[in-house]
Amino acid sequence: MDLHKHAPAAPRTTELRASDADRDRVADMLREALAEGRLTADEHAERVEGVLAAKTVGELDVFGVSVIKKLTIRPKLAGVVKG
């Protein structure tokens, strides 16, 4: 019997359980985005609620990626407006 053939596949990273530290890191990113004016208070509250309810790393990625996208889009637009 070939054990490798029947071994369960390793879970994808996005399917791993999120730790409290993972949630805290994303919440910190959101807090910084709020302080820098990249999120409104309502956006921040909604996203933090989602972060605290997230069970997997993949669920957290949604919130972190959206903040990073806002970070990269706004400087590009500022350059377009100035240029």
C-alpha positions in Angstrom: 0.0 0.0 0.0 1.4 3.4 -1.0 1.0 5.8 2.0 1.9 8.8 0.0 -0.9 8.2 -2.4 -3.6 8.3 0.3 -2.1 11.1 2.5 -4.4 14.1 2.8 -3.3 17.2 1.0 -1.8 19.9 3.1 -4.2 22.8 3.7 -3.6 25.9 1.7 -2.2 28.8 3.7 -5.5 30.7 3.2 -7.3 27.8 5.0 -5.2 27.9 8.1 -6.7 29.2 11.3 -5.9 32.8 12.1 -4.3 33.5 15.4 -5.0 36.4 17.7 -1.6 37.8 16.7 -2.6 37.6 13.0 -5.9 39.5 13.7 -4.0 42.1 15.8 -1.5 42.7 12.9 -4.3 43.4 10.4 -6.2 45.5 13.0 -3.0 47.6 13.4 -2.8 48.2 9.7 -6.4 49.3 9.7 -5.7 51.6 12.6 -2.8 53.2 10.8 -4.9 53.6 7.7 -7.6 55.4 9.7 -5.0 57.7 11.4 -3.5 58.6 7.9 -7.0 59.3 6.5 -7.0 56.4 4.1 -10.1 55.0 5.7 -13.2 56.7 7.1 -14.3 55.9 10.6 -17.2 53.9 9.2 -14.9 51.9 6.9 -12.5 51.3 9.8 -15.3 50.1 12.1 -16.7 47.8 9.5 -13.4 46.2 8.6 -12.2 45.8 12.2 -15.5 44.0 13.0 -14.7 41.7 10.0 -11.1 41.2 11.2 -12.2 40.2 14.7 -14.7 37.7 13.3 -12.2 36.2 10.8 -11.4 32.5 11.4 -8.9 31.9 8.7 -5.8 33.6 7.2 -7.7 33.9 3.9 -10.5 35.8 5.6 -7.9 38.2 7.1 -6.1 38.7 3.7 -9.2 40.4 2.3 -8.9 43.2 4.9 -5.2 43.6 4.7 -5.1 43.5 0.8 -7.8 46.2 0.6 -5.7 48.6 2.8 -2.6 47.9 0.8 -4.5 48.6 -2.5 -5.6 52.0 -1.1 -2.0 52.7 -0.2 -0.7 52.1 -3.7 -3.6 53.7 -5.6 -3.6 57.1 -3.8 0.0 58.0 -4.3 -0.3 57.1 -8.0 -3.4 59.3 -8.3 -1.6 62.1 -6.5 1.2 61.9 -9.0 -1.2 62.1 -11.9 -3.0 65.2 -10.4 0.3 67.0 -9.7 1.9 66.0 -13.0 
